[in-house]
């Protein structure tokens, strides 16, 4: 039985190369000579969190299905990872933040879990800016996993406005860069190049 490459995993986690963790563990699992590899000391929680970090929810679900039932029933941190996966799958962002705050997480999972939380928060902020022109303070707080009082900092940092009469955040839409203008000389060069290709 081939175990996971603990040294490689430690290096990736120490160097915060979290996007490389799931591919490394997937490869190690494939190299294993037995299907029972996930029943031993395999870092299943790190493996699931790494898939979630990469936005690969389907991969995380299939990994969960491969984990032996006995291990699932005995590991509180693994149960917390399942709850987080379910909340992300259902896009229940309030549930995501609650799952991330569970006390079951072990110290070795904390850095990756915090990085995942930051990535989700950043993604949700971009989602808010693309999808809304105005939104309530409680909704912003729920999406970003912050207190309603902390929403004021987001409003100020992002250049949004607060409408005192409605209590809504007026979201400043991200600037879309102008389409680059093509110079006539560039078009002429491109035309000559295409004519050359057609003649060969």
N, C-alpha and C positions, 0 to 999 in steps of 0.2 A: 504494500500500500504506500502510495506516494503522498506525503503530507504536504501542506502548503509551505511555500517558501517564506518562512518567518522573517528572515533577514531582509528580504526584498520588501515584504509588507511593512516592517518597521521603518525602513528607509522612506518609503512612500508616505507613511503617516507623519514621520518626523519632519520631512521636507514639505509637508502639506500639499502633496501632489495627489489630491483626493480623486481627481478625475481618472487616475490610472489604477486605483485600487481594485475596482470591480473587474476590469479586464485581466488584471494579474491573478486574482482569485479564481475567475472563470477558467483561465488557462490551467492553473494548478489543479482545479477540480477535474477538468477534462483529462489531465495526465494521470489521474488516479486509477489504480487497478481495481477499485471496488466501488460499488454504489453506496457503501456504508461510510464513505469518507466524511460525510456531514454529521455523523453520529459521535465522532470523537471530539477532539479539541479544536475543531474547525471554527474560525471566527465568523460564525453565521450572522451575528448582529452587524459587525463591521461590513460584511459582504452585502447585506440588505441595505444598510445605510448608504453604502457606496453606489449601489444601483439607483437609489432614490436621489442621491446627489447629482448623478448624471442624467436624471430625468427618465430613467428606464424603468418605469413602473411595472411593465409586463415582465421584464426580466426578474424583478424583485418578487413578483407573484409566483413565477415558476420556481424560483429558488425556494420560496416558502413551501411549495408543494413537495419539493424533494427532501426537505428536512424530516427525519424520522419523528413519528408521532410522540414517542416517549420523550424525546428532547424538547418538543414543543410544550408538553404539559408540565415540564419541570423547571422552566427557565422564565423568570419574571421579566427579564430584559428582552427576551425574544418575544414575549407577549406584547410588550410595549412597542417593539419594532413592527409587529403585525398591526397594532392599532394605528400607528403612524402611517403605515402603508395604506390601510383602509381609508383613513381620512384624506390622504393625498389622492387616492384613486377616485374618491367621491367629490373631490374639490371642496371639502368641508374645512375651510381654512381656520375657523375657530377651533375645530377639533384637532387640526394639525398642531396649533400652538399649545393646546392642552396636552397632547401626546408628547411633544418635545419637553414639556415641563414635568413629566412624570418622574418620580423619585427612583425608578427602577434602573436608570442608566448607570452603567459602570464607568469608572474614571477613564479607562482606555477608549471608551466610545465617545466621551465628551467632546474632544476637539472636532471630530468629524461631524458630530451632531450639531455643534455650534456653527460650523461652516455650512452645513445643510440649511440650518435656520436662516443664516445670512443670505444664502442663495435664494431661498424661497421668498424672503422679504424683498430682495432686489427684483426678482421676477414679478412679484405681485404689484410692486410699485410701478413697474413698466406697464403692467396690465391695466392698472387704474388709469394711467395717463393716456393709454391708447383707447380705452373703452368708455371713459366718462368725461363729461364737461363739468358736472357738479355731482357731489356725493356727500352723504351724511358723515359726520364725525364718527359715530359708532361703527359704520361700515368700514371706514378707513382703518380704524383701530383693530377691527376684527381681521381684516385682510393682512395687515402688517404685523399683527401680534404685539401691539403696543397699547399703552393706556390711552384713554381719550384725552388726557391732559398732554400726552406726548405728541398728539397729532398736530398741535400748534407749531412744534419744532419742524415737523415735516412740511407744513404749509409754508413756513418762512424759508426753509432751505430750498424748496423746489420752486419758490416764486409764485405759489398759488395765492388766492385771496379767500377771505372768509366773509360770507354774506351774513351780517348780524341779524337781519330780519328773518331769514329762513334757517340759519344755523348750518348752512351747507358750505362745503369747501368748493370753491370755483377752481377747477384744475386747469393749469396752463398747459396747453398742448405742446408736445415736443416739436421743435422746429425741424421741418423736413428740408434737407439741403436741395437747392435748385439743381435741376438736371444740367449736367455739364454741357456747355455749348461746344459743338464740333466746328472747328475752323475749316474754311473752304480748302485750305492746303491739305489738311488731314483727309478730307473726302476725296480729293484728287489723288493723293498717294494711295489710298485704299482702293480706289477704282482701278488704278494702274496695276496694283498688286493682283486684284481679282482677274483682270484681263490677262495678266501674265500666267496665272494658274490655269485658266481655261484654255490657253493656247498650248500648254505643255501636255 
